[in-house]
Structures are given as C-alpha cells and as structure tokens.
Amino acid sequence: MKRLRLTGFLSFPFVLLLSMLLGMVLVASCESDKPPIAPAIHKRDSIPVMTSYGVSKLISDSGVIRYKIVAEEWKVYDRTNPPRQTFEKGLLLEKFNQTFHVQMYITADTAYWYNQSLWELRGRVCVWNEDGMIFHSELLYWDMNKHEFYSNKYSHLITPDKEIKGHSFHSNEQMTQYEVNITQASFPLQDIQGSTATPSDTTNQAVKPDVHSFQPKRATEKPDPNLPKGHFK
C-alpha cells in the first residue's frame, strides 16, 4: 500500500508538468502562424494617414465643382500643426468658373496645402489665366481665404501688352490687379515719334521700343564740300 501511494503521489506532478509543456508547445505553434507586428508609432506627425498615387480629383466649393487636382503622389498628414497635404512629385491644378470652363492653370514641381486654405508652390511655378497672362517664379503662395497670391522671390509676368520682372509679387486671386517691386519692364511702342511711353505699373522700368515699328531716317542730301567734315547742309 505504501508503494502504491508513493507511485500515485509522484504521478500527479509528472502529469501536470507534461500538460504545461504541451500547452506551451501549442501556444508557441499558434503564435508562429501570426504575421509579425511592428511596434506602435507614438509620433504620428511624421507618418501620413493616407498616400495615393496617380491622383485625379475634383474639389467642390459650396456644392459647386471649382478645382481639379492631378498629381503623381498625394500624401495627407492629419496630426501636423497645421494639418497639411503634400504633392512632392509635381502638381497640376485647374480652376473652373461658374460655367465650368478653365479659368486658371497652376503647375509646380512641389506643393504643400496647409489646412486646406494656404498653398505653398515651389520649383518652376507657372500660372496661366484666361486673359492670356503667364506667371513664372520659384515660389508662390496662394491664400484661398484672403483670395490673393504673393511671393518674395524673383517673378516673371507676361501679359499680351507688357512684360514685367521683379520681386515682392502680390495680386488678387484672378491675377488681374497686381504689384511688383524692384522691377524691370518692357512695353511695345507702336509709334515712337508720335507718343511718349509713361508706364505706371512699376517705379524702375527699362522701356524697349519695338524694332519692327521704328526705322531710322537716312540722309537724302549729299554733304557740302565747303562745310567742315561731318556736317550736312
């Protein structure tokens, strides 16, 4: 009886240990089937919440489609201050009027859209409007709340009747009223003899006459041999 009791007493821990080992093996085998999980990211401001490729998107304003965005890559950050959307591989933006005709084109190598209100356009920025105006710069800001463009970089503005180059550019959203400081401009003159150019857009301008409309007059009389050399009668 003592031997049987001793055998029964020793078998219970053995069975318990065996069950624990079997359970650990089963748990380890189940965990090995799960995909690896990366550690949690606490600073979400460096990670975009959305990344899209090959984007062509229409944006409405007050229920009316006003803009179209075409970009190779579009990233959205929702934890930055302010929230921003980035277009680091180029941007084409079209602005429509009330009749859905293209009113303005904007292209840039890189663009940042802060809080869906302020655009920062960088690198070979080009703006074209329906009046035939073309704007070039390396940096341009567009404040959609204040409805204005501005830049503190070198800017080149071309219109059907003049050409202006300078710094510190500021204009309305349609680019029909603008100011350019520290500028150089050229205006074509149709009749250089009958009119005098008085440009009012800039303060420091170099006026270039139209070479096709101005031809110097030639001398029609032969010089008098009695007059000093270099004088004409």
C-alpha positions in Angstrom: 0.0 0.0 0.0 2.8 2.4 0.8 4.4 1.8 -2.7 1.1 2.4 -4.4 0.5 5.6 -2.5 4.1 6.8 -3.4 3.5 6.0 -7.1 0.2 7.9 -7.2 1.8 10.9 -5.4 4.7 11.1 -7.9 2.5 10.6 -11.0 0.3 13.7 -10.4 3.2 16.3 -10.7 4.5 14.5 -13.7 1.2 14.7 -15.5 0.8 18.4 -14.5 4.3 19.2 -15.8 3.6 17.3 -19.0 0.4 19.2 -19.6 2.1 22.5 -19.1 4.8 21.7 -21.6 2.2 20.5 -24.1 0.3 23.7 -23.6 3.4 25.9 -24.2 4.2 24.0 -27.4 0.7 24.5 -28.7 0.7 28.2 -27.8 4.1 28.7 -29.5 3.0 26.9 -32.6 -0.1 29.2 -32.8 1.9 32.3 -32.3 4.3 31.4 -35.0 1.4 31.5 -37.5 0.6 35.1 -36.8 2.2 37.8 -39.1 4.9 40.0 -37.4 3.6 43.2 -35.8 5.6 46.4 -35.7 5.8 48.4 -32.5 3.3 51.2 -32.1 4.2 54.6 -33.5 3.6 57.4 -31.0 4.7 60.4 -33.1 2.1 60.1 -35.9 3.0 63.6 -37.3 5.8 62.0 -39.4 3.6 59.4 -40.9 0.9 60.2 -43.5 -2.6 58.9 -42.8 -3.2 58.4 -46.5 -0.9 58.1 -49.5 -2.4 58.0 -53.0 -0.7 57.5 -56.4 -1.9 58.7 -59.8 -4.5 61.1 -58.5 -7.1 62.9 -60.5 -9.6 64.6 -58.1 -12.4 67.2 -58.4 -12.9 69.5 -55.4 -16.1 71.4 -54.8 -16.7 74.7 -53.1 -20.2 75.4 -51.6 -21.5 72.4 -53.6 -20.1 73.6 -56.9 -17.1 71.9 -58.6 -14.4 74.6 -58.7 -11.0 72.8 -58.8 -9.3 69.7 -60.3 -6.1 68.3 -58.9 -3.8 66.0 -60.9 -0.7 64.6 -59.1 1.6 61.6 -59.2 1.7 61.3 -55.4 -0.6 62.8 -52.7 0.1 62.4 -49.0 -2.3 63.6 -46.2 -1.0 64.4 -42.7 -3.7 64.8 -40.1 -1.5 65.1 -36.9 0.7 68.0 -38.0 0.1 71.6 -36.9 -1.4 72.8 -39.1 -2.7 69.7 -41.0 -1.1 69.5 -44.4 -1.3 67.7 -47.7 1.9 67.3 -49.8 2.4 66.9 -53.5 6.2 66.2 -53.7 6.3 64.8 -57.2 4.5 67.6 -59.0 1.0 69.2 -59.2 -1.4 70.4 -61.9 -4.3 72.4 -60.6 -7.2 73.7 -62.7 -9.6 76.3 -61.5 -13.1 76.5 -63.1 -15.5 79.4 -63.4 -19.3 79.3 -62.9 -19.8 77.7 -66.3 -17.2 75.0 -65.7 -14.7 76.5 -68.1 -11.0 76.5 -67.1 -10.2 79.9 -65.6 -6.7 79.2 -64.4 -3.9 76.6 -64.7 -1.3 76.2 -62.0 1.7 73.9 -62.2 4.6 73.3 -59.7 7.3 70.8 -59.0 6.3 70.6 -55.3 3.2 71.8 -53.5 2.1 71.9 -49.9 -1.6 72.6 -48.9 -1.9 73.7 -45.3 -5.3 73.3 -43.5 -7.0 73.3 -47.0 -6.6 77.0 -47.2 -3.0 78.1 -47.9 -1.0 76.7 -50.9 2.8 76.8 -51.0 4.0 76.2 -54.5 7.7 75.6 -55.1 10.0 74.9 -58.1 9.2 76.1 -61.6 5.8 77.5 -60.7 3.7 78.6 -63.6 0.3 80.2 -63.6 -1.9 80.9 -66.6 -5.2 82.6 -66.7 -7.9 83.1 -69.3 -6.8 86.6 -70.1 -3.5 85.3 -71.6 -1.4 86.2 -68.6 1.6 83.9 -67.8 3.4 84.0 -64.4 6.7 82.2 -63.6 8.5 82.0 -60.3 10.3 79.6 -58.0 8.0 80.3 -55.0 4.3 81.4 -54.9 1.8 81.4 -52.0 -2.0 81.2 -52.6 -4.2 82.2 -49.7 -7.6 80.9 -50.6 -9.3 82.6 -47.6 -7.9 86.1 -48.5 -8.2 85.3 -52.2 -4.7 86.5 -53.1 -1.3 85.4 -54.5 2.0 86.6 -53.2 5.7 85.8 -53.4 9.1 87.3 -52.2 11.1 85.6 -54.9 12.1 86.6 -58.4 8.9 86.6 -60.6 8.4 87.0 -64.3 5.0 88.3 -65.5 4.0 88.2 -69.2 0.8 89.8 -70.5 -0.4 90.5 -74.0 0.8 94.1 -73.8 3.8 94.1 -71.4 6.4 92.1 -69.6 7.5 92.6 -66.0 10.3 91.1 -64.0 10.9 91.8 -60.3 10.5 90.7 -56.7 7.8 91.0 -54.0 4.9 90.0 -56.1 1.3 90.5 -54.8 -2.0 90.2 -56.7 -5.7 89.3 -56.4 -6.9 85.7 -57.0 -7.6 86.4 -60.7 -4.2 88.0 -61.2 -5.8 91.0 -62.9 -4.6 93.5 -60.3 -1.0 93.1 -59.1 2.0 94.9 -57.6 5.7 94.1 -58.4 8.5 95.9 -56.6 12.1 96.3 -57.7 11.1 95.7 -61.3 12.2 95.9 -64.9 9.6 96.0 -67.6 9.3 96.4 -71.3 6.3 97.8 -73.3 5.9 97.6 -77.1 5.6 101.1 -78.7 3.7 101.3 -82.0 4.5 104.9 -82.8 7.7 106.1 -81.0 7.6 109.6 -82.7 4.0 110.5 -82.0 3.7 109.2 -78.5 5.7 109.1 -75.3 5.5 106.0 -73.1 4.5 106.7 -69.5 4.3 103.3 -67.8 2.5 103.3 -64.5 2.9 99.7 -63.3 6.4 100.0 -61.9 8.8 102.5 -60.5 12.0 101.4 -62.1 11.4 100.3 -65.7 13.5 99.9 -68.8 11.4 100.6 -71.9 12.4 98.7 -75.1 11.0 100.1 -78.4 9.5 97.8 -80.9 12.3 97.4 -83.5 9.8 96.4 -86.2 7.9 99.8 -86.0 11.0 102.1 -85.7 13.3 102.7 -88.6 16.0 105.5 -88.5 15.8 108.0 -91.3 18.6 108.2 -93.9 20.2 111.4 -95.1 18.8 112.3 -98.5 21.2 115.2 -99.3 24.9 115.0 -100.1 27.3 116.8 -97.8 28.5 120.2 -98.9 32.3 120.0 -99.6 32.7 123.6 -98.3 31.3 122.6 -94.8 33.5 121.1 -92.2 33.7 117.3 -92.3 30.9 115.6 -90.5 28.3 118.4 -91.1 25.4 118.3 -93.6 23.7 121.2 -95.4 
